Amino acid sequence: MENPINWNSLDGKLTKNIFLILTSREEEENQIKVVKKITNFSKKCDEIKGLDELSTEKNIEDYITKILSD
């Protein structure tokens, strides 16, 4: 997000990144896999910083696509 928001996080930091995951009912298992990958990704400080440095939607999309395909 360009302007981080207060989402009452446990660490008190403003929220910069929000992920929306949409899957069909038939693919609920895929949603769990995506959440797991995002959780693992968010634990890696360098990768989060890399995401924060991207400036275009295309660059962000490519970065997230790469993370999810690993």
N, C-alpha and C positions, 0 to 999 in steps of 0.2 A: 504494500500500500504506500502511496506517496505520502500520506499523512497518517502515521500510526495512531491507533485508537486505544483507549483504556478498556480492556476486556476483563478487568478484575483478575488478572493472572496471579498465580501463587507467588511468583517471584517479583511481582510489582512492576514489571517492565511493560511498556506499551506493545501492542500487537502490531506486527508489520506484515505478517504472512497469514493468509487464510486460505484453506483448501476446501473446495466443494467437490465431493465425490458422488457421482451419479452412476448407478448401475440398474439394470433391470432386475426384477424379482427373481428371474431365473439365474442370475449371476451374482447372488449375494456373496458367494465365496470369494469372488474377485474383489469385492469391496473390502473384505477383511485383509486380503493380500495387499491392496493399495494402502490401507491404513497402516499396516505393519511397515511397509517401505517408507512411508512418510514419517512415521515415528522414528525409525532407524536413521533416516536422513536428518531429522531435526536434532538428533543427539550429536551430530558431527558439526562442531563449531565452524570449521573452515568451509564446509559446504554451504552452511547457512549464510556465511559472509559472502560467498560467491553468488548466491541468489540475490542478496541485497545489492550487489554491485551492478546487476543487469539493468538496462534502461529501456529496452523495447519489449513489447509483448511477445514478439517472435523469439527473442533470445531467452526469455523466461520459459516459454513453452518448450523450446528445444532442450533447455537445461533440465526441466522437470521430466520430460520424456526420457532423457538419458538416464536419470536417476531411477525412474520406474522400470526401465528395461534391464537394469543391472540385476 
